[in-house]
């Protein structure tokens, strides 16, 4: 049994990478392996934007990440620096930066790169999408 982590650096609508990452995460959860967490970095932080709107005939990727986290207790970690640069803010980050609104909500968590380093140390494999 392997401990696996996923690093997502792709925006939700820029390519098939994020859909592939989700399918891979679901497959890991259904296997004997353990998914330690998913870290969103660079444009991947846009996946955590709660204000995304999905057309009724399209797959709701944001909700799929939320469902995965809730069903399998999988941490969804978002790099605070990359997210702030792209306008994705938690309530605390918004308050600290004198912003009125925020768009990053649980189960997504605003974290630093130290959390990625820890995730990598605890993992047997890290896959990037």
N, C-alpha and C positions, 0 to 999 in steps of 0.2 A: 504494500500500500504506500502510495506516494503522497506527499503534501504538495499541492499545486497552487500557484498564484497566477493571476492574470494582470497584465499591464495593458491598458487601452490608451492609445495616443491618437485615435481617429475620431473625427466628429461623427455624430449619428447619421448624417445624411450624405457624407462625402464619398462613401464606398460601402462595399459589402463587409468590410472588416468587423464592424461592431456587431452585425448580425451573426457572423461566424463566431465571434467571441462569446456571445450569448448562448449559441447552440453548444459550443464547447463547454461552457460553464455548466449548462444543464446536463450534459453528458457526464461530466465529472461527478456531479451531485448524484447521479443515478448509478455510479460505479462504486467500486470499493475504495477509490481514492478520496482524499479530502481536499476540498477547495478552501484554502485559508483566507482568501480575500481577493478583491478586485480593486486595482488602483487606477484611477483616471488621471491622466497627465497630458500636457500640451493641449491640443484641440479635443482630446478625449474628455476633458472636463465639461464640454458642452452637453454631454449625455446626461449630466446631473441637473440641467436647467429645468426646473419644475414648470416653467411657463411655456414649454414646448406644446404646440397644438398639432395633433395628428388628425388627418382626414378620416372620416368614418370608415372608408374602404381601405385604409392602410393599417399596417401593423404598428401598434403602439409600443415602440422600443423602450421608452421611459417607463411605462407601466410594467413591462416585462422585467426590467432590472429591479424595480420595487418588489414585484412578486417573488423573484428569485431570492432577494435578501430576506424577505419576511418568511418565506416557506422553509428556507434552509439556513437561516441565521448566518448569512454570509455578509461580511462587512463590505460596504461600498465606500471606498476611501478616495477622496477628491483632493488633489494638490491645491492648497489654499493660494499659493502664489500664481500658479497658472490660471486658476479659476478667477481670481480677482482681476487679472489682466484681461480676461474675456467677459467680464461682467456677470460672473456667477458667484453670488455672495450668500453666505449663511446669514441668519439673523444677527449673530454676534459680529461677524465680519462687517455687515452693513452698519451696525451701531458704531463700531470702532472707526469706521471710515466716513461717518456722518452722512450716511445714505438712508433714505426713508424706506426703500423697498429691499426685499431679498428674494432670491429664487432658488436657493439650495435648501432642501428640507430633508428630514429623516425619511428613509434609512440612509441617505447619503451623508457622509461625514466629512467636514473640512479638516484636513490634516496637513502636516508638513512632510518634507522629503525623508525625514528620519523614519517615518512610518513605512515608507517604501523600502528603505534599507533593512528595517526589521522584518518586513514581510519576505524580503529576499533571503535573509539569513535563516528564517524558519522554514523555507520552502526547499523541496528537492528539485522542483522545476518552476521556472517563471516563463510564461508564454506571452509574447507581445502581439497585439492586434492593432 
